[in-house]
Amino acid sequence: MSQTLNNLLTLLNLEKIEEGLFRGQSEDLGLRQVFGGQVVGQALYAAKETVPEARLVHSFHSYFLRPGDSQKPIIYDVEVLRDGNSFSARRVAAIQNGKPIFYMTASFQAPEPGFEHQKTMPTVVGPEGLPSETEIAQSLAHLLPPILKEKFLCDRPLEIRPVEFHNPLKGHVAAPVRQVWIRANGTVPDDIRVHQYLLGYASDLNFLPVALQPHGIGFLEKGIQIATIDHSMWFHRPFNFNEWLLYSVESTSASSARGFVRGEFYTQDGALVASTVQEGVMRNHN
């Protein structure tokens, strides 16, 4: 396992304080506020710690209420809503400075047989031969602000290879569609629950900025504000995050200073393993 992946898994593994109460640390990705995917991943970890091991998360719905401070720990308070014959439901509150910054409601189910169908995976080039985001960032190092240079150029816990690169520092007009290949940079432990909360973390990458593409704007351009309002995810089938997944994202609407995006994760052989939906604030202060 790479050191950066080990560091991320350590970050997502919370300290148990009391029954249903956990504490997590935060990571500064160069933007001061906490990365939303981190809060999602930590909340999923907290919730699954209160659920029978055989039951896996199949969906969650969450709201980001306040910006998180990456310099302070986060408390996760898990409420047991229900443990039924087939499903378990949990509500998680993420708290900083005595106030909730995030709420999640998650549902868990033990796998069982049933009807099967899925959307067909889009036809795109495979990950082999595509440059990674880290390699692309290294080629643009001279353009990166000092505060972002260290974060963008360092080794990362997830390897991401864009099918088409969209420069966050200088956008270009493009259709509101983006595909990236993504996998763990190292070996994830053989526990599907770990793969799930790690994918929850990854689901917030290359997501909301897709709604800026029709407007020719990169999300790191001066005067641009984007922030997640809500984020939902459904886990359809088992997967292995040590192997490549295609994250295919589209934005179907932007209005009233809000952007809307949805995405799907596919294995290389075309199995749809997860779906995502997010709405967020998008403002141009220029």
Protein Blocks (a to p, Z undefined) as FASTA:
>chain_A
ZZklmmmmmmmpccdfbghiacdddddehnopacfklmmmmmmmmmmmmgcfklccfbdc
dddfbdcdfkbccddddddfbdcfkbccddddddeehiafbdcddddddddddddddddd
dddddfehpacfklmmmmmmmmpcfklmmmmmmccfbdcddfbdcdfklccdddfbdddd
dddedjddddfklmmmmmmmmmmgoklmmmmmmnopafkbghiacddfbdcdddfbgcdf
kbccddddddfbdeehiacdddddddfkopafbdcddddddddfZZ
